Amino acid sequence: MTQDGELDALVRQRIRGLRVARGWSLDELAARSHLSPSTLSRIETGHRRIALDQLAPLARALGTTLDQLVESGRDEDVVIRPHRNDEHGTTTWLLSREHGAAGTTVVKMRLTRPAPTELRVHPGRDWFTVLSGTAVLRLAERTITVRTGEAAAFSTMVPHAFGCAGGPAEILCILDHDGRRTHLGTH
């Protein structure tokens, strides 16, 4: 099968899968997308080519975007591998390959050093929850202990740094674009 044929088949599967997941009949999707049930049936079964002017109303009706409907199904490397940074005392696992909603990145971090004395600022907000151990968050003049099961959310325009206390700590972070660049050194 050609690459175009593979993508075409994937888009058909997505349309049918989203319709079935919502419990909709062909008639229901037809009414929502302003396409005929027979056209939808032929699209889903591969008996009709999918036209660009059909994809946009289908995506809207199915509650997705055109980009998500037609994105490649290739996931060559689905395994998430840790990146160790001995200089900063962290091991990181990027849990989202691309920026998520509003440009956010999800990352798990294993902290093995105390919070540094040098505090940094950057635009945006950071959020983390402690999975194990105890994290120390330094916000300007304050030092805040965040224990297993607790979370912290803060404006990153406040000078800040975080690390561990009493042994390694694992945290799950949601970082915006500026937080990713500052804490992970990536763009």
N, C-alpha and C positions, 0 to 999 in steps of 0.2 A: 504494500500500500504506500502511496506517495505521502510526503509530509502534509500536503494540502488535504489529501484524503483522510489522513489520520486526524487532522484538526477538525475537518468537517464532521467526521464521526463523533469526535469528542463533544463538539458543540451540540449535536443532535442528542447525545446521551445527557448532557447537562440540561437541555430544555425539558426532555422527558423526566429526568430525575427530579428537577425542581417542581415540575407540575405534579408529579406523583407524591412528592414529599408534602405538598400543600393539600393533598387530597382532592385535587381538582380533576374534573373530567376534561376531555378535549373541548366540550361546549363551554365550560367555565373559563378556560384559558382563552378561547376564541372571543368570548364576550369582553374579556379584560384587555385583549390585545388588538381587537378590531380586525382579526383575521378569521377566515372561515374554518370550521372544524375539519373539513376535508383537507384544506391546505396544511393545517397543523399536523394532521395524521401523516400526510405525505412527507412533510419535513422530518418528523420524528423517525419515520421508517426508511428514509433515504430515497424515496421515490420522487423527490422534488429538490432542486437546488435551493439553498437558503440565500435569499436576496438581502442585501444590506438594508434596504428599507423595511424588511421584516424583522431584522435583529433588534433594532432599537425599541420598537413597541413590545417585543417579546421580553427583552431585558427589563423594561419598565414594569410590565405586568407581573413578572416573576420576582420583582424586588431585588434585582441585581443590577450591575452596570454592564455596559457593552464590553468594556475591557475584561471584566471577570468572565463573561460568557465566552469570549473568544481567546483568552490567554492560553498559551501553550501548556500542554499537559506534561511537559518534560520536567522531571525532577531527577536530574542525573545523580545528585548527591543529597540524599535526604537525612544523612547522619550528621548530627551536630557534635563537633569535636571541640574540646576545651582548648583555650589559648592561655598559656601560663606567662605571667609577667612578674618575674622575681624582683625586678627593680621596684615595682609598686606593691609587691606583696599580695597579688591577686591572681586568681585563676578565673577566667570568664568563659561562659557558654552563651553564645548568641542564640536565643530561642525564637527569633523572628528573622527571616532572611532579608525581607524588605521592610521598609518603614510601614508601620501599621496605620491605624486611624490617626489622623492629625500629625503624621510624621513621627510616631513613637516607635521605639525599639524595646523589646523585652529581652532581658539578659539576666542570667543567674551568675552570681559572683561568690567566690570563696575568698574571704578576707583572712589574711594571716599576719597582718601588721596592725599596730595601733593607728588611730586616726592621726594623720600627719599634722604638724604644727602650721604648715602653710595652708591657708584657706583660700579657696578660689570662688569666683563669681562667674556666672554666664546667664544669658537670658533664659527664661522659661521656668519649668517646675520639674522636680524629681520626686519619685515615689519609690519606696522599697518596703518589703516585708521580710522579717527575719525567719528563715526556715529552720535554722539550728544555730546554737551558740548565742552570743550577745554582741550586738553591734553598738558602736559609740558614734553618735552624730555630733559634730561640732558645728554649731550655727552661731556665727559671730562670737559673742562672749559666753554663750551657753554651751554646756556639754550635756547631751541627752543620751541616756541609756535606753536602747531598744532591744527587748528580749524576744526569745522565740515566740512566734505567734502574734507579735505586735508589728505595727507598720508606722512609717513616717512619710509625710508629704510636706513639701516646703518649697518656697520660692527660691530659685537658685540665684537670685540677685542678692540674697543674703550670703555673705562669705561663709563657705561651708567645706567640710571634709568629713569622711567617715572611715572607720576601721573597726577592728575587733577588740574585745576585752576578755581576758582570761582564757584565751585559746581561739582557734579558728571559728569563724562565723560564716554561714552561708545565707545569702540574701537574694531575693528576686526583685529586680528593678524594672521600672518602666521609665525610660529616658526619652526626652524629646531630642530633636536634631542636635541642639547645642549641648545637651547633656551627654549624648553619645560621643560627640567629638571631644568633649572635655574629659569624660571619665574613661573612654575606651580608646581615644586617639584615632578615631575613624571618622569619615565624612559621610 
